[in-house]
Amino acid sequence: MRATQRAVIVFAGLAVLALLVGIAPTFASQEPQPRQPQPIQGDLVRVDTDAKALTVKVADGTEVQFQYNDSTEISGTTDAAGLATMKEGRVTVHFTEDATTKAKLATRIIVEPRK
């Protein structure tokens, strides 16, 4: 291999390395995003409108508590106050989970009244 070919290969390798070193801090400084797990479906157990919380009983009998806020999309009932008036029903809750505290914030609640 000629010296000029070797020099071009070495230069190209150094250029790629410099590019990788230059963009690595960009990826490292990004904030971790809230985890978006699979929606949970179950029976509505209770709603606390003062605490803006609801509890859902899933198929294995475990009760899962969610917080909600004014940005939470609610369908199948008029609003969060409508949730509080429900005595029973199935719900599907889409949520995010805080990686540190494991708190679950409902982003969407779909209410299906029992038949």
C-alpha positions as CSV (number, residue, x, y, z in Angstrom):
1,M,0.0,0.0,0.0
2,R,1.4,3.4,-0.9
3,A,2.1,6.0,1.7
4,T,-0.7,8.3,0.3
5,Q,-3.3,5.6,0.6
6,R,-2.3,4.9,4.2
7,A,-2.4,8.6,5.0
8,V,-5.9,8.9,3.6
9,I,-7.1,5.8,5.6
10,V,-5.6,7.2,8.8
11,F,-7.0,10.6,8.2
12,A,-10.5,9.1,7.5
13,G,-10.3,7.1,10.7
14,L,-9.3,10.1,12.8
15,A,-12.1,12.1,11.3
16,V,-14.7,9.4,12.2
17,L,-13.2,9.2,15.7
18,A,-13.4,13.0,16.1
19,L,-17.0,13.0,15.0
20,L,-18.0,10.3,17.5
21,V,-16.2,12.0,20.4
22,G,-17.9,15.3,19.4
23,I,-21.4,13.9,19.5
24,A,-21.1,11.6,22.5
25,P,-21.7,14.4,25.1
26,T,-24.9,15.3,23.3
27,F,-26.4,11.9,24.0
28,A,-25.0,11.7,27.5
29,S,-26.6,15.0,28.5
30,Q,-30.2,14.2,27.5
31,E,-32.7,13.9,30.3
32,P,-34.2,10.5,30.9
33,Q,-37.8,10.4,29.7
34,P,-40.6,9.1,31.8
35,R,-41.2,5.4,31.1
36,Q,-44.4,4.7,29.1
37,P,-45.5,1.2,30.1
38,Q,-48.4,-0.8,28.6
39,P,-51.9,0.4,29.6
40,I,-53.5,-1.3,32.6
41,Q,-57.1,-2.6,32.4
42,G,-59.2,-3.5,35.3
43,D,-62.1,-2.7,37.6
44,L,-62.5,0.7,39.0
45,V,-62.3,0.4,42.8
46,R,-62.4,4.0,44.0
47,V,-61.8,7.6,42.9
48,D,-60.5,10.3,45.3
49,T,-61.3,13.6,43.5
50,D,-59.6,15.7,46.3
51,A,-56.3,13.8,45.9
52,K,-56.9,13.3,42.1
53,A,-56.3,9.6,42.4
54,L,-58.0,6.5,41.3
55,T,-57.5,2.8,42.1
56,V,-57.9,0.0,39.7
57,K,-58.1,-3.8,40.5
58,V,-56.4,-5.8,37.9
59,A,-57.1,-9.5,36.9
60,D,-54.7,-11.0,39.5
61,G,-56.5,-9.0,42.3
62,T,-53.7,-6.4,42.8
63,E,-54.9,-2.9,43.3
64,V,-52.9,-0.2,41.4
65,Q,-53.2,3.5,42.2
66,F,-52.8,6.3,39.6
67,Q,-52.7,10.0,40.0
68,Y,-54.5,12.2,37.4
69,N,-54.5,15.9,36.6
70,D,-56.3,18.4,34.4
71,S,-54.3,17.2,31.4
72,T,-55.5,13.6,31.7
73,E,-57.8,12.7,28.8
74,I,-60.9,10.9,30.0
75,S,-63.4,9.2,27.7
76,G,-66.5,7.2,28.4
77,T,-67.7,9.7,31.0
78,T,-67.9,13.5,31.1
79,D,-64.9,14.3,33.2
80,A,-63.0,13.4,36.4
81,A,-66.1,14.2,38.5
82,G,-67.9,11.7,36.4
83,L,-65.4,9.1,37.5
84,A,-66.2,9.8,41.1
85,T,-69.9,9.1,40.6
86,M,-69.3,5.6,39.1
87,K,-70.0,2.7,41.4
88,E,-68.4,0.1,39.2
89,G,-67.0,-0.3,35.7
90,R,-64.0,-1.3,33.7
91,V,-61.2,1.1,32.9
92,T,-58.1,1.2,30.8
93,V,-55.5,3.5,32.1
94,H,-52.6,4.8,29.9
95,F,-49.9,6.2,32.1
96,T,-46.3,7.3,32.6
97,E,-44.2,6.1,35.4
98,D,-41.6,8.1,37.2
99,A,-38.3,6.2,37.1
100,T,-37.3,7.3,40.6
101,T,-40.5,7.3,42.6
102,K,-42.5,4.7,40.5
103,A,-45.5,7.1,40.8
104,K,-48.0,6.5,38.0
105,L,-49.6,9.5,36.3
106,A,-52.6,8.7,34.1
107,T,-52.4,10.3,30.7
108,R,-55.6,8.8,29.4
109,I,-58.5,7.0,31.1
110,I,-61.0,5.0,29.1
111,V,-64.2,4.1,31.0
112,E,-66.4,1.2,30.0
113,P,-69.5,0.9,32.2
114,R,-70.3,-2.7,33.2
115,K,-73.0,-4.4,31.1
